[in-house]
Amino acid sequence: MKVVIAGAGEVGTHLARMLSNEDHDIVLMDDSPEKLSKISEEVDLLTVPGSAHSFQDLKQTGLSKADLFIAVTPFEERNVLACSMASYLGVGRTIARINNSEYLMPQYRAKLNNLGIHELIYPESLAAKEIVASVKQTGTRQLIEFSHGKLLLLGIKVREDAPILNKTFEELARENEHILVVAINRESKTIIPKGSDFIMNGDIVFFITTRMEQQRVFELTAKKTFEVKNIMFLGGSRIAQKSIEKLGDQYRIKVIEENIEKCEQVAERYANALVINGDCRNLKLLKDEGLEKMDAVVATTGNSETNILGCHLAKTMGVRRTVAEVENLAFMGLSESMNIGSIVNKKLIAASYIYRFTLNAAISKVKCLTASDAEVFEFIAKADAKITQKPIRDLGFPDEAKIGGIIRGENGYVANGDTQIQEGDKVVVFTLPSGIKKLEKFFK
């Protein structure tokens, strides 16, 4: 597939790296030759210096023969206009990064589609959604719902007091037919487990289960859930604001923000948020504002180091739930080793969302598992696809991947070797990067 990406910022360059590993023909465009020079030294792609809203420059990328155009510059208006221009020049499909939720409203989506903007992505809103899920589900590092909660993915750090420790997965499956371990992160390495494997102290374990059985997962991992009422946000960024909006008015929220204009903006928009103008690195200020009494602390300052240290401090002071926005990918492993709680990275979230449009299969969801190399896909089984022709145990499924469960109609089911997938089923699959291309032949 030929993919043209406009914007060599964090999202664009991460996406280019991700897609270049899959043998796609990638063209990266930006008006900064320095940015393009830097990434071309690391990634095998074609770079084109130029403006995303110049017809002449867009033509230089070979758009008329491209399958996909992705506009992820920092400027929303430029992205929307570039996608419309790219459609006019003959590209197959377009995706625009936005930061205005109005564009996502159904009555405007149709108008934008008519202009040649086929898909919209709002990374801050996607990140805020993950933050809200992390705050609400206190027993997990990561929670992903499939088909409105018919199946759940729970990412949980397992400690030495957990009953599940040192049991093989064969034993676990015999005793708990509605719970399946699909991936483990152990010492920064991701494992797709087999029946003879077992969980060790300190593992981050990804379980697939139903809503009815999630309490059983918490029992097996010795996790006690608790209610969150008091939340402190370190930083009043766009992600923080979208999170406050999505949380609603049933929480008591305090925001520490250094920029006075942002303070006024947050205070004006959200009546349930108490906004304090101050430096969230000031320990005395945080203590004076009741850090120790918080049920949850969410660090979204825009600076990864500040967010990591803020959550680490909150943990040492007894805050039970912490969520850090960590945009520097080099710090992801460090964040995990410091035990700071849940990690949110909008680059990974955005790239996962866009990634599904590059695969030759019907996909309704793609998510990157934080603190792991694995991806989770929700495929839709097509008529006569290879995946529907035999029970799972006889399919010859790749070792790097695992089927977690299926959604059939209104019900979700955890998969086992005897599961027979049918046309129209949504199939939840976990895979390492090396297994992604191997999956296409099962679902196309």
C-alpha positions as CSV (number, residue, x, y, z in Angstrom):
1,M,0.0,0.0,0.0
2,K,1.2,3.5,-0.8
3,V,0.7,5.9,2.1
4,V,1.4,9.6,2.1
5,I,1.7,11.3,5.6
6,A,1.6,15.1,5.9
7,G,3.3,16.3,9.1
8,A,6.6,15.0,10.6
9,G,5.6,15.7,14.2
10,E,5.4,13.1,16.9
11,V,2.3,11.3,15.6
12,G,3.4,11.4,11.9
13,T,6.9,10.1,12.6
14,H,5.7,7.4,14.9
15,L,3.2,6.3,12.3
16,A,5.8,6.3,9.6
17,R,8.1,4.1,11.7
18,M,5.2,1.7,12.4
19,L,4.1,1.4,8.8
20,S,7.6,1.2,7.3
21,N,8.1,-2.1,9.3
22,E,5.1,-3.5,7.4
23,D,6.7,-3.0,3.9
24,H,4.3,-0.2,3.0
25,D,5.5,2.5,0.5
26,I,5.7,5.5,2.8
27,V,6.0,9.2,1.7
28,L,6.5,11.7,4.5
29,M,5.8,15.4,3.8
30,D,6.7,18.4,6.0
31,D,7.7,22.1,5.5
32,S,10.7,21.5,7.7
33,P,13.6,19.9,5.8
34,E,15.4,19.4,9.2
35,K,12.7,17.2,10.6
36,L,12.6,15.1,7.3
37,S,16.3,14.7,7.3
38,K,16.3,13.4,10.8
39,I,13.7,10.7,10.3
40,S,15.1,9.7,6.9
41,E,18.3,8.6,8.7
42,E,16.3,6.2,10.8
43,V,13.4,5.0,8.6
44,D,13.3,3.7,5.0
45,L,10.9,6.2,3.4
46,L,10.7,8.9,0.8
47,T,10.6,12.5,2.1
48,V,9.1,15.5,0.3
49,P,9.7,19.0,1.6
50,G,6.7,21.2,1.1
51,S,3.3,22.5,2.3
52,A,0.3,20.3,2.9
53,H,-2.0,23.0,1.5
54,S,-0.1,23.5,-1.8
55,F,-1.5,21.5,-4.8
56,Q,1.9,21.6,-6.4
57,D,3.7,20.2,-3.4
58,L,1.1,17.5,-2.8
59,K,1.5,16.4,-6.4
60,Q,5.2,15.8,-5.7
61,T,4.3,13.0,-3.3
62,G,2.6,11.0,-6.0
63,L,-0.8,11.3,-4.4
64,S,-2.8,10.2,-7.5
65,K,-1.3,6.7,-7.1
66,A,-1.6,6.6,-3.3
67,D,-4.1,4.5,-1.3
68,L,-4.1,6.6,1.8
69,F,-3.4,10.2,2.8
70,I,-3.0,11.1,6.5
71,A,-2.8,14.7,7.5
72,V,-1.4,15.0,11.1
73,T,0.2,18.5,11.1
74,P,-0.3,20.6,14.3
75,F,-2.8,22.7,12.5
76,E,-6.4,21.4,12.3
77,E,-7.5,23.7,9.4
78,R,-4.4,22.7,7.3
79,N,-5.2,19.0,7.9
80,V,-8.8,19.3,6.8
81,L,-8.0,21.4,3.7
82,A,-5.1,19.1,2.8
83,C,-7.4,16.0,2.9
84,S,-9.9,17.8,0.7
85,M,-7.2,18.7,-1.8
86,A,-5.7,15.2,-1.7
87,S,-9.1,13.7,-2.6
88,Y,-9.4,16.1,-5.5
89,L,-5.9,14.9,-6.7
90,G,-7.1,11.3,-6.7
91,V,-6.0,9.6,-3.4
92,G,-8.1,6.6,-2.3
93,R,-8.8,7.6,1.3
94,T,-8.0,10.5,3.7
95,I,-7.6,10.9,7.4
96,A,-7.4,14.3,9.1
97,R,-6.2,15.0,12.6
98,I,-8.4,17.5,14.4
99,N,-8.8,19.2,17.8
100,N,-12.4,20.4,17.5
101,S,-15.0,18.0,18.7
102,E,-17.7,19.8,16.6
103,Y,-16.3,18.1,13.5
104,L,-17.2,14.7,15.0
105,M,-20.9,15.5,15.2
106,P,-23.0,13.4,12.7
107,Q,-24.5,16.4,10.9
108,Y,-21.0,17.7,10.1
109,R,-19.3,14.4,9.4
110,A,-21.5,13.9,6.3
111,K,-20.6,17.4,5.0
112,L,-16.9,16.8,5.6
113,N,-17.1,13.5,3.8
114,N,-18.6,15.3,0.8
115,L,-15.5,17.5,0.8
116,G,-13.2,14.4,0.6
117,I,-12.4,14.1,4.3
118,H,-13.2,10.4,5.0
119,E,-11.9,9.9,8.5
120,L,-11.3,12.2,11.5
121,I,-8.9,11.5,14.4
122,Y,-8.8,13.6,17.6
123,P,-5.8,12.2,19.6
124,E,-6.5,14.3,22.7
125,S,-10.1,13.0,22.9
126,L,-8.9,9.4,22.5
127,A,-6.3,9.9,25.2
128,A,-8.9,11.5,27.5
129,K,-11.2,8.5,27.0
130,E,-8.3,6.2,28.2
131,I,-7.7,8.4,31.2
132,V,-11.4,8.3,32.2
133,A,-11.4,4.5,31.9
134,S,-8.3,4.3,34.0
135,V,-9.7,6.5,36.7
136,K,-13.0,4.6,36.8
137,Q,-11.6,1.1,36.8
138,T,-9.3,1.1,39.8
139,G,-8.1,-2.5,39.7
140,T,-6.3,-2.3,36.4
141,R,-3.5,-0.6,34.5
142,Q,-5.5,-0.7,31.3
143,L,-9.1,-1.4,30.5
144,I,-10.3,-1.9,26.9
145,E,-14.0,-2.6,26.1
146,F,-15.0,-4.4,23.0
147,S,-18.5,-3.9,21.5
148,H,-19.7,-1.7,24.4
149,G,-18.4,-4.1,27.1
150,K,-19.5,-7.4,25.8
151,L,-15.8,-8.5,26.2
152,L,-13.2,-6.8,28.4
153,L,-9.5,-6.6,28.4
154,L,-7.9,-6.0,31.8
155,G,-4.2,-5.2,32.1
156,I,-3.2,-5.9,35.7
157,K,0.2,-5.9,37.5
158,V,0.3,-9.1,39.6
159,R,1.9,-9.0,43.0
160,E,3.3,-11.7,45.3
161,D,0.1,-12.1,47.2
162,A,-2.0,-13.1,44.2
163,P,-3.6,-16.6,44.2
164,I,-2.9,-16.9,40.4
165,L,0.9,-16.9,40.8
166,N,2.8,-19.9,39.6
167,K,-0.3,-21.6,38.2
168,T,0.0,-22.8,34.6
169,F,-2.4,-21.5,32.1
170,E,-3.7,-25.0,31.5
171,E,-4.7,-25.1,35.2
172,L,-6.2,-21.6,35.0
173,A,-8.3,-22.5,31.9
174,R,-9.7,-25.7,33.6
175,E,-10.8,-23.7,36.7
176,N,-11.9,-20.5,35.0
177,E,-13.4,-21.1,31.5
178,H,-14.5,-17.5,31.1
179,I,-11.0,-16.0,31.7
180,L,-8.1,-16.1,29.3
181,V,-4.6,-14.7,29.5
182,V,-3.6,-13.3,26.1
183,A,-0.3,-11.5,26.8
184,I,2.2,-10.9,29.6
185,N,4.8,-8.1,29.9
186,R,7.8,-9.4,31.9
187,E,10.9,-7.3,32.4
188,S,9.9,-5.1,29.4
189,K,9.5,-8.1,27.1
190,T,6.0,-9.1,25.8
191,I,5.1,-12.8,25.8
192,I,2.1,-14.4,24.0
193,P,1.6,-17.3,26.5
194,K,1.2,-21.0,25.9
195,G,-0.6,-23.5,28.2
196,S,2.6,-24.5,30.0
197,D,3.5,-20.9,30.9
198,F,2.7,-19.3,34.2
199,I,2.5,-15.9,35.9
200,M,5.4,-14.5,38.0
201,N,5.5,-11.8,40.6
202,G,5.7,-8.4,38.9
203,D,4.2,-9.4,35.6
204,I,1.7,-7.1,33.9
205,V,-0.9,-9.6,32.7
206,F,-3.6,-9.0,30.0
207,F,-6.8,-10.9,30.7
208,I,-9.8,-11.2,28.3
209,T,-13.1,-11.9,30.1
210,T,-16.8,-10.9,30.3
211,R,-18.2,-8.2,32.5
212,M,-19.8,-10.9,34.6
213,E,-16.4,-12.5,35.4
214,Q,-14.2,-9.4,35.9
215,Q,-14.6,-9.6,39.7
216,R,-13.2,-13.1,39.5
217,V,-10.1,-11.7,37.7
218,F,-9.7,-9.2,40.6
219,E,-9.9,-12.1,43.1
220,L,-7.3,-14.2,41.3
221,T,-4.9,-11.2,41.2
222,A,-5.7,-10.0,44.7
223,K,-6.9,-6.6,43.5
224,K,-9.3,-4.6,45.6
225,T,-11.3,-1.9,43.7
226,F,-12.3,1.3,45.4
227,E,-14.5,4.3,44.6
228,V,-12.8,7.5,43.2
229,K,-14.4,10.8,44.2
230,N,-11.5,13.3,44.6
231,I,-9.2,13.8,41.6
232,M,-6.3,16.1,41.2
233,F,-5.1,17.1,37.6
234,L,-1.5,18.2,37.3
235,G,-1.7,20.5,34.3
236,G,-4.8,22.0,32.5
237,S,-3.9,20.8,29.0
238,R,-6.4,20.0,26.3
239,I,-6.2,16.3,27.3
240,A,-7.0,17.3,30.9
241,Q,-9.9,19.5,29.8
242,K,-11.4,16.7,27.6
243,S,-10.9,14.2,30.5
244,I,-12.8,16.6,32.9
245,E,-15.6,17.0,30.3
246,K,-15.9,13.2,29.9
247,L,-15.8,12.5,33.7
248,G,-19.0,14.6,34.2
249,D,-20.0,16.3,37.4
250,Q,-20.0,13.4,39.9
251,Y,-16.4,14.0,40.9
252,R,-14.7,16.6,43.0
253,I,-11.9,17.9,40.7
254,K,-8.9,20.1,41.4
255,V,-6.6,21.4,38.7
256,I,-3.1,22.8,39.3
257,E,-1.9,24.9,36.3
258,E,0.9,27.4,35.9
259,N,-0.4,29.3,32.9
260,I,-3.0,31.9,34.0
261,E,-4.8,31.9,30.7
262,K,-5.3,28.1,30.8
263,C,-6.5,28.5,34.4
264,E,-9.2,31.0,33.4
265,Q,-10.2,28.8,30.5
266,V,-10.6,25.7,32.6
267,A,-12.4,27.6,35.4
268,E,-14.8,29.1,32.9
269,R,-15.7,25.8,31.2
270,Y,-16.0,23.4,34.1
271,A,-18.0,24.5,37.1
272,N,-17.1,21.3,39.0
273,A,-13.3,22.0,38.8
274,L,-11.5,24.1,41.4
275,V,-8.5,25.6,39.5
276,I,-5.3,26.6,41.3
277,N,-2.7,28.8,39.6
278,G,0.7,27.4,40.5
279,D,3.6,25.1,39.6
280,C,2.6,21.5,40.0
281,R,6.3,20.7,40.7
282,N,6.0,22.7,43.9
283,L,5.7,20.0,46.6
284,K,4.5,22.5,49.3
285,L,1.7,23.7,47.0
286,L,0.6,20.1,46.3
287,K,0.6,19.3,50.0
288,D,-1.3,22.5,50.8
289,E,-3.9,21.6,48.2
290,G,-4.5,18.1,49.7
291,L,-2.5,15.8,47.5
292,E,-2.5,13.1,50.2
293,K,-6.4,13.1,50.4
294,M,-6.9,12.5,46.7
295,D,-8.3,9.2,45.4
296,A,-6.6,9.8,42.0
297,V,-3.9,12.0,40.5
298,V,-3.8,12.5,36.7
299,A,-0.6,14.2,35.4
300,T,-1.1,15.8,32.0
301,T,1.3,18.7,32.0
302,G,2.7,18.1,28.5
303,N,6.1,17.3,30.0
304,S,6.7,13.6,30.4
305,E,9.3,13.9,33.2
306,T,7.1,16.2,35.2
307,N,4.2,13.7,34.8
308,I,6.3,10.7,35.8
309,L,7.7,12.4,38.9
310,G,4.3,13.8,39.8
311,C,2.7,10.4,39.8
312,H,5.6,8.8,41.6
313,L,5.3,11.5,44.3
314,A,1.6,10.9,44.6
315,K,2.2,7.1,45.0
316,T,4.7,7.7,47.8
317,M,2.2,9.9,49.6
318,G,-0.4,7.2,49.5
319,V,-2.6,8.1,46.5
320,R,-4.0,4.8,45.2
321,R,-4.7,5.7,41.6
322,T,-2.3,7.6,39.4
323,V,-2.4,8.2,35.6
324,A,0.5,9.8,33.7
325,E,0.6,11.1,30.2
326,V,4.0,10.0,28.9
327,E,4.6,11.2,25.4
328,N,8.4,10.5,25.3
329,L,8.5,6.9,24.1
330,A,12.0,6.4,25.6
331,F,10.5,6.9,29.0
332,M,7.7,4.3,28.7
333,G,9.9,1.5,30.2
334,L,11.2,3.8,32.9
335,S,7.7,4.8,33.9
336,E,6.7,1.1,34.3
337,S,9.7,0.3,36.4
338,M,8.9,3.2,38.7
339,N,5.4,1.8,39.3
340,I,3.6,5.0,38.6
341,G,0.3,3.4,37.7
342,S,-1.4,3.8,34.3
343,I,0.4,5.3,31.3
344,V,-1.3,7.2,28.4
345,N,0.5,8.1,25.2
346,K,-1.5,9.9,22.6
347,K,1.0,9.1,19.8
348,L,0.4,5.3,20.3
349,I,-3.3,5.7,20.6
350,A,-3.5,7.8,17.4
351,A,-1.2,5.5,15.5
352,S,-3.2,2.5,16.5
353,Y,-6.5,4.1,15.4
354,I,-5.0,5.0,12.0
355,Y,-3.2,1.7,11.6
356,R,-6.4,-0.3,11.0
357,F,-7.0,1.5,7.7
358,T,-3.7,0.1,6.3
359,L,-4.7,-3.6,6.7
360,N,-6.4,-5.7,4.1
361,A,-9.1,-7.0,6.4
362,A,-12.4,-5.7,8.1
363,I,-11.3,-4.2,11.4
364,S,-13.5,-2.4,13.9
365,K,-10.9,-1.6,16.5
366,V,-7.1,-1.5,17.0
367,K,-5.4,-0.7,20.3
368,C,-1.8,-0.6,21.4
369,L,-1.3,-2.3,24.8
370,T,0.6,0.2,27.0
371,A,3.7,-1.2,28.7
372,S,3.8,-3.9,26.0
373,D,4.8,-4.4,22.4
374,A,1.5,-6.2,21.6
375,E,-1.5,-4.9,19.6
376,V,-5.1,-5.9,20.0
377,F,-7.4,-6.1,17.0
378,E,-11.1,-6.5,16.7
379,F,-11.5,-8.2,13.3
380,I,-14.9,-8.9,11.6
381,A,-15.0,-12.4,10.1
382,K,-16.0,-12.3,6.4
383,A,-17.9,-15.0,4.6
384,D,-15.6,-17.8,3.4
385,A,-12.6,-16.3,5.3
386,K,-10.0,-18.9,6.4
387,I,-10.8,-18.1,10.1
388,T,-14.3,-19.5,9.7
389,Q,-13.3,-22.8,8.2
390,K,-12.0,-24.8,11.2
391,P,-12.0,-24.7,15.0
392,I,-9.3,-22.5,16.4
393,R,-7.0,-25.4,17.4
394,D,-6.9,-26.6,13.8
395,L,-6.3,-23.2,12.1
396,G,-2.5,-23.1,12.3
397,F,-2.7,-19.7,13.9
398,P,0.6,-17.8,14.2
399,D,2.6,-18.4,17.4
400,E,3.0,-14.6,17.8
401,A,-0.8,-14.1,18.0
402,K,-3.7,-15.4,20.2
403,I,-7.5,-15.2,19.7
404,G,-8.9,-13.9,23.0
405,G,-12.6,-14.1,22.3
406,I,-15.5,-13.5,20.0
407,I,-18.6,-11.3,20.0
408,R,-21.6,-12.9,18.3
409,G,-24.8,-10.8,18.2
410,E,-25.4,-9.5,21.7
411,N,-23.0,-11.9,23.5
412,G,-19.3,-12.1,24.2
413,Y,-17.5,-15.4,24.6
414,V,-13.9,-16.2,25.7
415,A,-12.2,-18.4,23.1
416,N,-10.8,-21.9,23.5
417,G,-9.5,-24.5,21.1
418,D,-12.9,-25.8,20.2
419,T,-14.3,-22.3,19.3
420,Q,-15.7,-22.2,15.7
421,I,-15.8,-18.7,14.3
422,Q,-18.7,-17.8,12.1
423,E,-19.3,-15.1,9.4
424,G,-20.1,-11.8,11.1
425,D,-18.4,-12.6,14.4
426,K,-16.1,-9.9,15.8
427,V,-12.9,-11.6,16.7
428,V,-10.6,-10.2,19.4
429,V,-6.9,-11.0,18.5
430,F,-3.7,-10.2,20.3
431,T,-0.5,-10.1,18.4
432,L,3.1,-9.1,18.5
433,P,4.2,-6.8,15.6
434,S,5.8,-9.8,13.8
435,G,2.4,-11.5,13.6
436,I,0.3,-8.7,12.2
437,K,0.8,-9.4,8.4
438,K,0.3,-13.1,9.1
439,L,-3.2,-12.4,10.4
440,E,-4.4,-10.9,7.1
441,K,-4.7,-14.2,5.3
442,F,-7.0,-15.5,8.0
443,F,-9.5,-12.6,7.8
444,K,-9.3,-11.2,4.3
